[in-house]
């Protein structure tokens, strides 16, 4: 895992540069021992190496690697990878995230076609495209998302496309560009409850993110909308329930709930490991509120089993 991250870093930052320079003076917090239900097997199958080879050959970045996703081994063994566009360096400095922070490089005009070629090579029926935040760009990278979607439609017309976007804060018209490109699923994660935003997601605004999701449904009701929360950051049950209600008011179709895992001692500490039974209870409560689809477990992540979940989502809308 570490070797893979170093390979990516060597493309995105100068050798020896701090991955999280904004956190260097932050006090360290202990890394709690993970409970048994968080354990995952180490990657290493032949299919895993095939996926890695295709990603490398096309010069692409994946959030699986950059964010240190615990499901990377199982996903890549199924030739599923979530591509992270617009580079490996983010302009935000969220307290939970392991993606590097700094000044990003210029956009790579060839990236959309390389992603499309990689998706065709992997034979993906469903692909998830996410990105770093690009506050340095006038449109936050919205047009680049649109170019990627167009390239995928041309090279892999049978592949359904899910985008996991940044919030496009203060980027007038950016969301309209992504909606006009007509992804099959529009995902934007709220990440945590509003009371935790100042300490967990200080560069974002809860109600702006909520309104972003609502606007997608208002402009194109055919697009499925999706959002997710990390649990274990110190939120209360009542706060989680309120976010569920807010998302239903915004007509969001699909909710994901997963356990927050602390990347380093400099990141926000894990305040609690939520037991699988509690996730199951939250799933039932969310379904009772009217979500078409809910995925809730300690290892749930936005892109995990996204293809299978999309098939179920479509079936739910069709009344199957």
C-alpha positions, -999 to 999 in steps of 0.1 A, spaced: 0 0 0 27 25 10 47 18 -22 16 26 -43 11 59 -25 47 69 -30 44 62 -68 15 85 -70 32 112 -48 62 112 -71 40 123 -99 21 150 -79 46 166 -56 83 173 -52 103 146 -35 103 151 3 73 175 3 49 171 32 17 155 22 -3 176 47 18 208 53 -12 225 70 -13 198 97 24 198 106 20 220 137 -12 202 148 -11 182 180 -10 145 175 -39 122 186 -35 85 193 -44 60 166 -70 37 182 -68 -1 177 -94 -11 151 -120 -36 162 -122 -70 145 -151 -59 123 -128 -34 106 -102 -60 94 -96 -64 57 -73 -88 38 -42 -75 22 -44 -71 -16 -23 -92 -39 -44 -113 -63 -36 -115 -100 -67 -94 -108 -56 -67 -84 -22 -64 -102 -40 -63 -136 -61 -34 -123 -30 -16 -110 -12 -21 -143 -40 -6 -163 -42 24 -139 -4 29 -142 -2 25 -179 -29 52 -184 -12 76 -160 -42 79 -138 -49 87 -101 -74 68 -80 -90 79 -48 -86 42 -37 -49 49 -32 -49 86 -24 -75 83 4 -61 50 17 -95 32 12 -98 -1 32 -117 -17 4 -91 -12 -23 -80 -48 -23 -115 -63 -27 -125 -36 -53 -94 -39 -75 -97 -77 -74 -130 -71 -92 -113 -46 -116 -133 -17 -100 -114 15 -94 -126 50 -86 -107 75 -107 -98 109 -92 -95 136 -118 -77 169 -119 -46 157 -101 -36 143 -67 -34 176 -49 -64 192 -32 -69 229 -24 -88 221 7 -75 208 40 -103 187 56 -94 172 89 -105 137 79 -90 133 45 -57 117 35 -55 133 0 -25 156 -3 -30 194 2 -12 221 -18 -11 240 -50 -23 217 -79 -9 214 -113 -26 226 -145 -54 205 -158 -44 176 -181 -64 179 -213 -56 143 -222 -70 128 -190 -106 124 -201 -96 102 -230 -72 81 -209 -99 75 -183 -123 64 -210 -96 40 -225 -89 26 -190 -126 20 -183 -129 2 -217 -99 -19 -209 -112 -28 -175 -146 -37 -190 -165 -17 -163 -203 -17 -164 -203 13 -140 -176 38 -132 -172 63 -104 -154 96 -112 -144 118 -83 -119 147 -80 -98 168 -57 -112 202 -48 -100 228 -73 -108 261 -57 -80 276 -80 -101 271 -111 -129 296 -121 -154 267 -125 -140 244 -99 -133 219 -126 -169 214 -137 -160 215 -174 -134 189 -169 -160 166 -153 -181 172 -184 -153 164 -207 -147 131 -188 -184 122 -190 -184 129 -228 -153 108 -233 -168 79 -214 -200 81 -234 -180 79 -266 -156 51 -257 -178 30 -234 -214 39 -242 -228 9 -222 -210 21 -190 -231 40 -166 -214 70 -150 -214 82 -114 -197 114 -104 -187 122 -68 -181 160 -70 -167 187 -48 -191 214 -36 -183 241 -63 -185 267 -35 -186 302 -50 -184 288 -85 -214 303 -102 -228 281 -130 -204 252 -123 -231 228 -112 -252 235 -143 -223 223 -164 -221 189 -147 -259 184 -147 -259 192 -185 -234 164 -190 -260 140 -176 -242 116 -154 -264 87 -143 -256 93 -106 -247 126 -89 -230 121 -56 -218 148 -32 -210 137 3 -221 158 33 -194 138 52 -206 148 87 -233 165 107 -234 204 105 -221 209 141 -189 192 131 -182 212 100 -159 238 117 -135 211 130 -139 184 103 -148 202 70 -139 238 77 -137 249 40 -172 237 32 -207 249 42 -233 223 52 -264 240 37 -246 249 5 -238 211 0 -273 202 8 -287 227 -17 -262 214 -43 -279 180 -41 -314 195 -42 -306 216 -73 -296 185 -92 -330 169 -86 -348 202 -95 -330 206 -128 -330 169 -139 -352 145 -119 -339 116 -139 -304 118 -123 -301 97 -92 -287 116 -63 -265 102 -35 -247 114 -4 -228 99 25 -218 104 61 -188 92 81 -197 81 117 -174 81 147 -164 118 146 -183 126 178 -218 131 163 -249 122 181 -278 99 171 -301 129 170 -277 148 147 -275 118 123 -313 116 121 -316 153 114 -292 149 84 -313 121 71 -343 143 73 -325 172 55 -314 148 27 -349 136 22 -362 172 20 -336 176 -8 -350 145 -24 -318 125 -23 -322 89 -34 -293 70 -19 -276 73 15 -243 58 25 -230 55 61 -195 43 70 -170 43 98 -145 71 99 -109 58 100 -81 82 111 -54 84 84 -26 97 106 -20 111 141 -24 146 127 -59 140 115 -91 142 134 -93 115 160 -117 86 159 -142 94 187 -160 60 186 -160 28 166 -197 22 157 -208 -14 159 -223 -32 129 -256 -36 147 -258 2 151 -252 7 114 -280 -18 106 -303 2 129 -294 34 110 -301 16 77 -336 7 89 -343 42 101 -331 57 68 -352 34 47 -382 43 68 -376 79 59 -380 71 22 -345 67 8 -347 44 -22 -313 28 -13 -292 28 19 -258 12 24 -247 13 60 -218 -7 75 -184 0 91 -166 -5 57 -192 12 35 -176 39 13 -192 60 -14 -178 39 -43 -179 5 -27 -201 -19 -47 -213 12 -66 -222 -8 -97 -243 -33 -79 -259 -6 -59 -268 14 -90 -285 -17 -105 -306 -20 -73 -313 17 -74 -326 15 -110 -347 -15 -101 -362 4 -71 -372 33 -94 -387 9 -119 -407 -9 -91 -391 -42 -97 
